[in-house]
Amino acid sequence: MPAKKIDDVHGGAASLSSSVGGRSMKLDQGMGSATLSAQLYEKVRDLIYLGVLPPGTQVTEQGLSRQFGVSRTPMREALRMLESRGFVEITPNKGARVGVVDNEEYHTGMAIVSVVDEILAERICRLVTDDDIAELEVLEMLMTKAFENRDKEKYLRVNFQIHERLEAIGDSFFLQSIRSFISARLASKSHVLLGDPATWKRFYEEHLAMTAAVRARDVEALRKVFRNHNQTID
């Protein structure tokens, strides 16, 4: 089966450039190229997170530029950012495609994340501030609302915000780089897993336990939650 192309996704150019799941895809083009590239990076990243651009989808500067109504220069930079963070693979003369991870690589990636989180838990509990905890509690409330409304799109967005915040609190370039790269490559897996109500409920409850462990600055409790949260699911 040929790889899916960007023009085949979500009803073609008009629907992708205007909205996805009711969320605006419009860009603020009154800013500089660097800022526009960052916006494009976030938009395409979200499409990957949400499964709109599934693994293996071919994406090109020309196609994405047309979809979003921008020139190729900021789109090229956005694709480089996506590649550096693990979301896409760029092959010379072939363009880019959303990263593909087979089952063996998925298990390997999660095993590495588990090791990273064992170290990260200690750093988080040692370095977290009251302001950090307040931010996590706000994110937890947003996650709860999304879970209760069964809003998968909002839930996933908050989910990744929470993990990014925890990585930032841990304040380690190496740990954050490794974890964020693997999480990016496995991003679309989260969308699939939330299709099972029992799995979604388990993930949500584990997030509540994470916040509680961080609030208590309890290293072992946080490590235990991380271990449960990182258990692979086929």
C-alpha positions in Angstrom: 0.0 0.0 0.0 1.5 3.4 -1.0 2.3 5.8 1.8 -0.4 8.4 2.5 0.4 11.9 1.4 -0.5 15.2 3.0 -3.1 16.0 0.4 -4.9 12.8 1.2 -5.3 13.7 4.9 -8.5 14.9 6.5 -10.4 15.9 3.4 -7.7 17.8 1.5 -6.2 21.3 1.5 -9.3 23.3 2.5 -10.2 21.4 5.6 -6.7 20.9 6.9 -5.7 24.6 6.5 -8.9 25.8 8.2 -9.5 23.5 11.1 -9.0 20.1 12.6 -11.6 18.8 15.1 -13.0 22.2 15.4 -9.6 23.7 16.2 -8.4 26.6 14.1 -5.4 26.0 11.9 -5.0 29.7 11.0 -1.6 31.3 11.4 -0.5 34.7 12.5 1.5 35.7 9.5 2.2 39.2 10.6 5.2 38.0 12.6 8.8 37.2 11.5 9.8 34.1 9.7 11.2 32.5 12.9 8.0 33.0 14.8 6.0 31.7 11.8 8.2 28.6 11.6 7.5 28.0 15.3 3.7 28.3 14.7 4.0 25.8 11.8 6.0 23.4 13.9 3.3 23.4 16.6 0.5 23.0 14.1 2.0 20.0 12.3 3.2 18.5 15.7 -0.4 18.7 16.9 -1.6 16.9 13.8 0.8 14.1 14.5 -0.1 14.0 18.2 -3.8 13.7 17.2 -3.3 11.0 14.6 -4.5 13.2 11.7 -1.0 12.7 10.2 -0.4 9.0 11.1 3.0 7.3 11.0 4.4 7.0 7.5 2.5 9.9 6.0 4.6 11.8 3.5 4.8 15.5 4.1 6.6 18.0 1.8 7.5 21.6 1.9 5.4 22.3 -1.1 2.4 20.4 0.1 2.4 21.8 3.6 3.1 25.3 2.4 0.0 25.1 0.2 -2.0 23.6 3.0 -1.2 26.5 5.4 -0.9 29.2 2.8 2.7 30.2 3.6 6.0 30.4 1.7 8.3 27.4 1.7 11.1 29.1 3.7 9.3 29.0 7.1 7.8 25.6 6.3 11.3 24.2 5.6 12.5 25.5 9.0 9.5 24.0 10.7 10.2 20.6 9.1 13.8 20.8 10.3 12.5 21.5 13.8 10.1 18.5 13.6 13.0 16.3 12.4 15.3 17.4 15.3 12.6 16.6 17.8 11.9 13.1 16.3 8.5 13.7 14.8 9.5 13.3 11.1 12.3 11.7 9.1 13.7 13.7 6.2 15.3 11.9 3.3 17.2 13.9 0.6 15.2 14.1 -2.7 12.3 12.3 -1.1 11.0 14.8 1.4 9.8 14.0 4.9 7.5 11.4 6.4 6.0 11.1 9.9 8.2 8.7 11.9 7.3 5.1 11.9 7.9 2.9 15.0 7.4 -0.8 14.9 6.3 -2.9 17.9 9.9 -3.8 18.9 11.0 -0.2 18.7 8.0 0.8 20.7 9.0 -1.5 23.5 12.6 -0.4 23.3 11.6 3.3 23.5 9.4 2.7 26.5 12.2 0.8 28.3 14.5 3.7 27.8 11.8 6.2 29.0 11.4 4.1 32.1 15.1 4.3 33.0 15.1 8.1 32.3 12.0 8.5 34.6 13.7 6.7 37.5 16.4 9.4 37.5 14.0 12.2 36.6 11.7 11.4 39.6 14.5 12.2 42.1 15.3 15.5 40.3 11.7 16.6 40.1 11.0 16.0 43.8 14.2 17.8 44.8 13.8 20.8 42.5 10.1 21.4 42.3 8.8 24.7 43.6 5.4 25.7 44.9 4.8 27.6 41.7 5.6 24.5 39.7 3.1 22.5 41.7 0.4 25.2 41.2 1.0 25.0 37.4 0.7 21.2 37.5 -2.6 21.5 39.5 -4.0 23.8 36.9 -3.0 21.3 34.1 -4.6 18.5 36.2 -7.9 20.4 36.3 -7.8 20.9 32.6 -7.1 17.2 32.1 -9.9 16.2 34.4 -12.3 18.4 32.4 -11.1 16.9 29.1 -11.4 13.3 30.5 -14.9 13.9 31.9 -16.0 15.3 28.5 -14.2 12.5 26.6 -12.4 15.2 24.7 -9.5 13.2 23.3 -7.9 16.2 21.5 -7.8 18.4 24.6 -6.8 15.5 26.8 -3.8 14.6 24.6 -2.7 18.2 24.4 -2.8 18.6 28.2 -1.1 15.2 28.7 1.9 16.3 26.7 2.0 19.7 28.4 2.2 17.9 31.8 5.0 15.6 30.7 6.9 18.6 29.2 6.4 20.5 32.4 7.7 17.6 34.5 10.8 17.3 32.2 11.4 21.0 32.6 11.2 20.8 36.4 13.7 18.0 36.3 16.1 20.5 34.6 18.4 18.1 32.9 19.4 18.7 29.3 20.2 15.0 28.7 17.2 13.5 30.4 14.8 16.0 28.7 16.4 15.5 25.3 16.2 11.7 25.4 12.7 11.6 26.8 11.2 14.3 24.5 12.7 12.7 21.4 11.3 9.2 22.2 7.9 10.7 23.2 7.7 12.5 19.9 8.4 9.3 18.0 5.7 7.5 19.9 3.3 10.4 19.9 0.7 8.8 17.6 0.6 5.7 19.8 -1.1 7.7 22.6 -4.0 8.6 20.3 -4.6 4.9 19.5 -4.3 3.8 23.2 -7.0 6.3 24.3 -9.4 4.5 22.1 -9.8 1.9 24.8 -11.9 3.4 27.7 -10.2 1.2 30.4 -6.7 2.3 29.3 -7.7 5.9 29.1 -9.1 5.7 32.6 -5.9 4.1 33.9 -3.7 6.8 32.3 -5.9 9.5 33.8 -5.7 8.1 37.3 -2.0 7.7 37.0 -1.7 11.4 36.1 -3.6 12.3 39.3 -1.2 10.1 41.2 1.8 11.8 39.6 0.6 15.2 40.7 0.0 13.9 44.2 3.5 12.4 44.4 5.1 15.6 43.2 3.0 17.7 45.6 4.3 15.4 48.5 7.8 15.5 47.0 7.8 11.7 47.4 10.5 10.2 45.1 9.5 6.6 45.6 5.8 7.2 45.0 6.6 9.2 41.8 8.9 6.4 40.6 6.2 3.8 41.2 3.6 5.9 39.2 6.1 6.4 36.4 6.8 2.6 36.3 3.1 1.9 36.0 2.5 4.6 33.5 5.3 3.4 31.3 4.1 -0.2 31.0 3.9 -1.1 27.4 0.6 -2.0 25.8 0.4 -3.9 22.5 
